[in-house]
């Protein structure tokens, strides 16, 4: 599968509100960024998967602005890969999260909401 084909599939999944990731069939490595070769073993035998979109807060930082507080950080998904996203303000490291994907001007925006 070419990188262009992978990017096309990624875009389609994200436009439908899903979160794609890649799993190497040879070594089992999972990763988010679209690549046509596994960064671990170099294999091109890859499978594009859809995430459960659930995980936990791996890292977080809060930015205090005049118009309020914004929280950004990294979510570690249950499948084993990490993504950068915006979070609810009431979230802390280690909290369980549900990720949503919205497209804005052709680009995906990831948002993590605390799960109960």
Buried (B, 14 or more C-beta within 10 A) or exposed (E): BEEEEBEEBBBEBBEEEBBBBBBBEEEEBBBBEBBBEBEEEEEEEBEBBEBEBBBBBBEBEEEEEEEEEEBBBBBBBEBEBBBEBEBEEEBEEEBBBBBBBEEEEEEBEBBBBBEE
